[in-house]
Amino acid sequence: MTRISTVATLVVAGALLVACGEKPQTIGGSHAKADTPAYEGAPGDPFVAKGWTPGDKTSWQNQIRERNQYQNEYVRSP
């Protein structure tokens, strides 16, 4: 009985140690850092909205204002 409980303890301890081996989930590649302003954007990104130039705060604010108008039900309804 002691041998079975020792084996069971080792299996549980091994399972707990495996759970601690998770790899960190970080952003890699050419993504912008988290502390950069949103209007800085990703230069060379093919999915940039028309009318917005990365790094220009005014064009960023205009683009956000335009996107928000598409969600305004008073503007969308006839």
Secondary structure by P-SEA (a helix, b strand, c coil): caaaaaaaaaaaaaaaaaaaccccccccccccccccccccccccccccccccccccaaaaaaaaaaaaaaaccccccc
